[in-house]
Structures are given as structure tokens and as C-alpha cells.
Amino acid sequence: MPKTKNGTAEGVRRPMATPAQVSEYLGVPVATLYQWRHRGIGPKVHKLGRHLRYRWSEVEAWVDRQAIDLAA
């Protein structure tokens, strides 16, 4: 089975993350994730019924976009 750029098999998805899991991964309080969602500046979030879930690939892509060039 071919691999995608994130190393998972093509067509196979990783389980979606809860706000608590993303909070722990990023090292920020869950309340911060909710504030970012309200302000539209955090990682993309999906509402499944009444539950919020994150795709790990989107969280990692968001983290990559937050990099700044301190040499400038």
C-alpha cells in the first residue's frame, strides 16, 4: 500500500483528536483552543454532532505555519 506524506497508508485515517488531546500536544489549556476557535486563528476544528474534533494532519500543518524566521 502506498504511503502518504504523513507516513500513513493511503486511504487509512488516524483517529481524530479531542480538544484535550490537542491541548496536551500543544501545551496550552483547552480554554485557549476554544478562544482560538472563536477568533478563527487556531488549528482547523470539525464539529461532529456536538463534539469538536481535530485531524492530526491539520494540527501539524497549523503548527508548521506558525514558524517564524528569527534571523530576519
C-alpha positions in Angstrom: 0.0 0.0 0.0 1.5 3.4 -1.0 2.4 5.8 1.8 1.2 9.4 2.0 3.4 12.3 3.2 2.4 11.9 6.8 3.5 8.2 6.8 0.1 6.6 7.0 -1.1 4.1 4.4 -3.2 5.8 1.7 -6.9 5.7 2.5 -6.3 5.0 6.1 -7.1 7.8 8.6 -5.8 8.2 12.1 -8.4 8.7 14.8 -9.5 12.3 15.2 -8.2 14.2 18.3 -10.2 15.6 21.1 -9.6 19.2 22.4 -7.9 17.6 25.5 -5.5 15.7 23.3 -4.6 18.7 21.2 -4.3 20.8 24.3 -1.8 18.3 25.7 0.1 18.0 22.4 0.4 21.8 22.0 1.0 22.5 25.7 -1.8 25.0 26.0 -5.1 25.0 28.1 -8.2 23.7 26.4 -9.7 27.1 27.0 -7.0 28.6 24.7 -8.1 26.2 21.9 -11.7 27.4 22.4 -10.6 31.1 22.3 -8.5 30.4 19.1 -11.5 28.7 17.5 -13.7 31.7 18.4 -11.1 34.1 17.0 -10.5 31.9 13.9 -6.7 31.7 14.5 -6.2 28.1 15.7 -6.0 24.8 14.0 -9.0 23.8 11.9 -11.6 22.1 14.0 -14.5 19.9 13.0 -17.9 19.7 14.7 -19.2 16.2 14.7 -22.7 16.4 16.2 -22.0 18.4 19.4 -18.4 17.2 19.7 -15.3 19.1 18.5 -12.6 17.1 16.8 -9.2 17.8 15.2 -7.4 16.0 12.4 -3.8 15.4 13.5 -2.6 16.3 10.0 -4.3 19.7 10.2 -3.0 20.3 13.6 0.6 19.5 12.5 0.2 21.7 9.4 -1.1 24.6 11.5 2.0 24.2 13.8 4.3 24.3 10.8 2.6 27.5 9.6 3.3 29.2 13.0 7.1 29.1 12.5 8.8 32.5 12.3 12.2 33.4 10.9 14.1 34.9 13.8 17.2 35.6 11.6 15.4 38.4 9.8 
